[in-house]
Amino acid sequence: CVIFDKRRQMCPRHDERDVETLNASVDSEVGMSRQDSHDSFRHEASVSAICTSHSRQLIASSHDETIRLWDSQCLEVATTLSDDRQQHDVSILSFSPDDTKLVSVSSDGHNQIMCVWMTLNGEWNDANLHIQTLAGHEKVYFCHFTATNQAHLVSGGSRHVNFWSERHSTLGVSKHTYEDTLSCGVSVHNKLVTATKSGTLVVWEEKKIVKEVQAHNDGVLSLCACPEGFVSGCCKGVVILWSNTIQKVASFDVAQSSPSSFQSAICSIDITPHLNGSSTIKILVRTRSGEIFE
């Protein structure tokens, strides 16, 4: 995962270029020094999932069946989420648009398990496991709340996409199949945009496919919403900015940058919007070999 901090800046700051490469680790991605990360920002084992809240005030991370919420400014644990019903490694974390819910996806080796955690006071010190449900046998690669209704979620992965709706503290599901693996997805206004391992963007409205676009020449690994629409990144290091109507606005090739990336596949994307929210002024990407480009 790669993210801008609460101020939408990378820390420490560097001289800006059109494409700026930063040889940084996850430590700098959340704006901390390496010494601080060892002192106060650590798990007892490898981190399996991480995400940031929409306010950038919280970071959620997990290394097993336990989820920790960190204060992004002081780098201290704000709360720990655990429940006897979740006894499996977490692979996906995502906050709701208002940051009052957190969805996690884990696996027991046979089933994918979805959990929705909730806070009533917004501080997360009263957090509880609100809903737990089975998400099927097929591998889930993405899961998030929709942009228009935080009672709705969408998940997808190996040849499937599921639309979830909360009702009376349970999750109902509308299941749909697709011919290819859906590697990532993002909600853009009333649309869901998913991407495949063959480079195709698949656009959904009202749970139906309305458009398919051959966007990249290789698999798409990451999608990120932005004011214009969304940003996509593929295995070959190409980053494309798209409009809401799925028209190409701009593109960048990390593989052609200097210095070049050892493994240019784009694994994570984040953006900085203009202060008025009308446009994107910065795009941040992380490659498979660990370089960060701004």
C-alpha positions as CSV (number, residue, x, y, z in Angstrom):
1,C,0.0,0.0,0.0
2,V,1.1,3.6,-0.7
3,I,-0.6,6.6,0.7
4,F,-0.3,10.4,1.1
5,D,-0.5,11.5,4.8
6,K,-3.2,13.7,6.3
7,R,-1.8,16.8,4.6
8,R,-1.8,14.9,1.3
9,Q,2.0,15.1,1.2
10,M,4.8,12.6,1.2
11,C,7.2,13.0,4.1
12,P,10.0,14.0,4.0
13,R,9.5,16.4,1.1
14,H,11.6,16.2,-2.0
15,D,12.3,18.4,-5.0
16,E,9.3,17.9,-7.4
17,R,9.7,16.7,-10.9
18,D,7.0,15.4,-13.4
19,V,7.8,11.9,-12.1
20,E,9.7,11.8,-8.9
21,T,11.2,8.5,-7.7
22,L,11.6,8.0,-4.0
23,N,13.5,5.0,-2.7
24,A,11.2,4.7,0.3
25,S,9.7,1.9,2.4
26,V,6.3,1.5,4.0
27,D,7.8,3.6,6.9
28,S,7.9,6.8,4.8
29,E,4.6,6.0,3.1
30,V,2.8,6.8,6.3
31,G,5.1,9.7,7.1
32,M,7.4,8.4,9.9
33,S,11.1,7.8,10.5
34,R,12.5,4.3,10.5
35,Q,13.5,4.6,14.1
36,D,9.9,5.7,15.1
37,S,8.5,2.7,13.1
38,H,10.5,0.2,15.2
39,D,9.6,1.9,18.4
40,S,5.8,2.5,18.1
41,F,4.4,1.3,14.7
42,R,4.9,-2.4,14.6
43,H,3.2,-5.8,14.6
44,E,4.6,-9.0,16.0
45,A,4.6,-10.5,12.5
46,S,4.4,-9.5,8.8
47,V,1.6,-7.1,8.0
48,S,-0.9,-8.8,5.7
49,A,-3.3,-5.8,5.0
50,I,-3.3,-2.0,5.5
51,C,-5.5,0.9,4.5
52,T,-6.1,4.5,5.5
53,S,-9.3,6.2,6.6
54,H,-10.7,8.9,4.2
55,S,-9.9,11.6,6.7
56,R,-6.3,10.3,6.8
57,Q,-6.5,10.3,10.6
58,L,-6.4,6.6,11.0
59,I,-4.5,3.7,9.5
60,A,-5.8,0.2,9.8
61,S,-3.4,-2.8,9.6
62,S,-3.5,-6.5,10.4
63,H,-1.0,-9.3,10.7
64,D,-3.3,-12.2,11.7
65,E,-6.8,-12.2,13.1
66,T,-6.2,-9.0,14.9
67,I,-6.7,-5.5,13.4
68,R,-5.0,-2.4,14.8
69,L,-6.2,1.1,14.2
70,W,-3.3,3.7,14.5
71,D,-3.4,7.4,14.9
72,S,-1.6,8.6,11.8
73,Q,-0.1,11.7,13.5
74,C,1.3,10.3,16.8
75,L,1.7,6.7,15.5
76,E,0.1,5.1,18.5
77,V,-2.5,2.4,18.6
78,A,-5.9,4.0,18.9
79,T,-7.7,0.7,19.3
80,T,-7.5,-3.0,18.5
81,L,-10.3,-5.0,16.8
82,S,-10.6,-8.6,17.6
83,D,-13.4,-11.1,17.9
84,D,-13.5,-14.9,18.5
85,R,-15.5,-15.2,15.3
86,Q,-12.6,-13.9,13.3
87,Q,-9.8,-16.4,13.6
88,H,-8.1,-16.1,10.3
89,D,-5.5,-14.0,8.5
90,V,-6.9,-10.8,7.1
91,S,-6.0,-9.9,3.5
92,I,-8.2,-6.9,2.8
93,L,-9.2,-3.8,4.8
94,S,-11.3,-0.8,3.7
95,F,-13.1,2.1,5.5
96,S,-16.5,3.4,4.6
97,P,-16.8,6.9,3.2
98,D,-17.6,8.4,6.6
99,D,-15.0,6.3,8.4
100,T,-17.6,4.8,10.8
101,K,-17.3,1.3,9.3
102,L,-14.4,-1.0,8.4
103,V,-14.7,-4.1,6.2
104,S,-12.1,-6.9,6.5
105,V,-11.8,-10.0,4.4
106,S,-10.0,-13.1,5.6
107,S,-9.8,-16.8,4.7
108,D,-9.8,-20.0,6.7
109,G,-8.3,-21.9,3.8
110,H,-11.7,-23.0,2.4
111,N,-14.0,-20.0,2.6
112,Q,-13.6,-16.2,2.2
113,I,-15.0,-14.5,5.3
114,M,-16.2,-10.9,5.3
115,C,-16.5,-8.8,8.6
116,V,-17.9,-5.4,9.0
117,W,-16.7,-3.5,12.1
118,M,-18.5,-0.4,13.3
119,T,-18.1,2.6,15.7
120,L,-21.1,4.6,16.9
121,N,-19.2,7.6,18.4
122,G,-16.8,7.9,15.5
123,E,-13.7,7.5,17.8
124,W,-13.5,3.7,17.4
125,N,-13.0,3.2,21.1
126,D,-16.5,1.6,21.1
127,A,-15.9,-0.6,18.0
128,N,-17.6,-3.9,17.6
129,L,-18.0,-6.6,15.0
130,H,-21.2,-5.6,13.4
131,I,-21.7,-8.3,10.7
132,Q,-19.8,-11.4,9.7
133,T,-20.7,-13.5,6.6
134,L,-19.2,-16.0,4.2
135,A,-18.1,-14.4,1.0
136,G,-17.8,-17.7,-1.0
137,H,-15.0,-20.1,-1.9
138,E,-13.3,-18.1,-4.7
139,K,-10.4,-15.8,-3.9
140,V,-11.5,-12.2,-3.2
141,Y,-9.0,-9.6,-4.5
142,F,-10.9,-6.4,-3.6
143,C,-13.7,-5.3,-1.3
144,H,-15.0,-1.8,-0.4
145,F,-18.0,0.3,0.4
146,T,-19.7,2.0,-2.5
147,A,-19.2,5.7,-3.0
148,T,-23.0,6.5,-2.9
149,N,-24.3,4.3,-0.1
150,Q,-22.2,3.0,2.9
151,A,-24.8,0.3,3.6
152,H,-23.7,-1.2,0.3
153,L,-20.4,-3.1,-0.4
154,V,-18.9,-4.7,-3.5
155,S,-16.3,-7.5,-3.6
156,G,-14.7,-9.3,-6.5
157,G,-12.0,-11.7,-7.5
158,S,-11.6,-15.0,-9.3
159,R,-14.3,-14.8,-12.0
160,H,-16.9,-13.1,-9.8
161,V,-18.2,-9.9,-8.5
162,N,-20.7,-9.7,-5.6
163,F,-22.9,-6.7,-4.6
164,W,-23.7,-6.6,-0.9
165,S,-26.5,-4.7,0.9
166,E,-26.9,-4.4,4.6
167,R,-30.4,-5.0,6.1
168,H,-31.3,-5.7,9.7
169,S,-27.7,-6.3,10.6
170,T,-27.2,-8.9,7.9
171,L,-25.6,-8.7,4.4
172,G,-27.7,-9.8,1.4
173,V,-25.8,-10.6,-1.8
174,S,-26.3,-10.4,-5.5
175,K,-23.8,-12.7,-7.2
176,H,-22.5,-12.2,-10.7
177,T,-19.9,-14.1,-12.7
178,Y,-17.3,-12.9,-15.2
179,E,-15.1,-14.7,-17.7
180,D,-11.8,-13.4,-16.3
181,T,-10.3,-12.7,-12.9
182,L,-11.2,-9.3,-11.6
183,S,-8.0,-8.1,-9.9
184,C,-9.2,-4.8,-8.5
185,G,-12.2,-2.5,-8.4
186,V,-13.2,1.1,-7.5
187,S,-16.5,2.9,-7.0
188,V,-16.8,6.1,-9.1
189,H,-20.1,7.9,-8.4
190,N,-22.9,5.5,-9.4
191,K,-20.5,3.2,-11.3
192,L,-18.3,0.3,-10.3
193,V,-15.1,0.0,-12.4
194,T,-13.4,-3.4,-12.2
195,A,-10.2,-4.4,-14.0
196,T,-9.0,-7.8,-15.2
197,K,-5.6,-9.6,-15.4
198,S,-5.8,-9.2,-19.2
199,G,-6.0,-5.3,-19.0
200,T,-9.7,-4.8,-19.6
201,L,-11.8,-2.3,-17.6
202,V,-15.3,-3.6,-16.9
203,V,-17.9,-0.9,-16.0
204,W,-21.0,-1.8,-14.0
205,E,-24.2,0.2,-13.3
206,E,-27.2,-1.2,-11.5
207,K,-25.3,-4.5,-11.1
208,K,-25.0,-4.9,-14.9
209,I,-22.1,-4.5,-17.3
210,V,-22.5,-1.4,-19.4
211,K,-19.1,-1.0,-20.9
212,E,-15.8,-2.9,-21.5
213,V,-12.6,-1.1,-22.5
214,Q,-9.2,-2.6,-23.4
215,A,-7.3,-0.1,-21.3
216,H,-3.8,-1.7,-20.8
217,N,-1.7,-4.3,-22.7
218,D,-1.2,-6.3,-19.5
219,G,-2.9,-7.0,-16.2
220,V,-4.3,-4.1,-14.1
221,L,-3.2,-4.4,-10.5
222,S,-4.5,-1.1,-9.0
223,L,-7.3,1.4,-9.3
224,C,-7.9,4.6,-7.4
225,A,-10.8,7.1,-7.5
226,C,-10.0,10.8,-8.2
227,P,-12.0,14.0,-9.0
228,E,-11.8,13.3,-12.8
229,G,-12.8,9.7,-12.4
230,F,-10.1,7.2,-11.5
231,V,-6.5,6.2,-12.1
232,S,-5.4,2.7,-13.2
233,G,-2.0,1.0,-13.1
234,C,-0.8,-2.1,-14.8
235,C,2.0,-4.8,-14.7
236,K,4.1,-2.9,-17.3
237,G,4.3,0.3,-15.3
238,V,1.7,2.3,-17.3
239,V,-0.4,4.7,-15.2
240,I,-3.6,6.2,-16.9
241,L,-5.9,8.9,-15.6
242,W,-9.5,8.4,-16.8
243,S,-12.6,10.6,-16.8
244,N,-15.9,9.6,-15.4
245,T,-17.0,8.6,-18.9
246,I,-14.0,6.2,-19.2
247,Q,-12.1,8.5,-21.6
248,K,-8.3,8.7,-21.3
249,V,-7.2,12.0,-19.8
250,A,-3.4,11.4,-19.4
251,S,-0.9,8.6,-19.1
252,F,2.5,8.0,-17.6
253,D,5.0,5.2,-18.1
254,V,7.1,4.4,-15.0
255,A,9.2,2.0,-17.0
256,Q,10.5,4.9,-19.1
257,S,11.4,7.1,-16.2
258,S,15.0,7.9,-15.1
259,P,16.1,6.2,-13.0
260,S,13.9,3.3,-14.1
261,S,12.2,0.8,-11.8
262,F,13.6,-2.7,-11.4
263,Q,10.1,-4.2,-11.4
264,S,7.7,-1.5,-12.8
265,A,4.3,-3.2,-12.1
266,I,2.1,-0.7,-10.4
267,C,0.9,-2.3,-7.1
268,S,-0.7,0.7,-5.3
269,I,-2.0,4.2,-6.2
270,D,-3.0,7.3,-4.3
271,I,-3.8,10.8,-5.4
272,T,-3.8,14.4,-4.1
273,P,-6.8,16.5,-5.3
274,H,-6.9,20.3,-5.7
275,L,-8.1,22.2,-2.7
276,N,-11.4,22.8,-4.4
277,G,-11.7,19.1,-5.2
278,S,-12.2,19.6,-8.9
279,S,-9.0,18.0,-10.2
280,T,-6.0,15.8,-9.4
281,I,-2.7,17.6,-8.8
282,K,-0.5,14.6,-7.7
283,I,-0.5,10.9,-8.3
284,L,1.6,8.6,-6.1
285,V,2.4,5.0,-7.1
286,R,4.4,2.1,-5.7
287,T,6.0,-0.5,-7.9
288,R,6.5,-4.2,-7.3
289,S,10.2,-3.6,-6.5
290,G,9.3,-1.0,-3.8
291,E,10.1,2.3,-5.6
292,I,7.6,5.2,-5.1
293,F,6.9,7.6,-7.9
294,E,5.2,11.0,-7.5
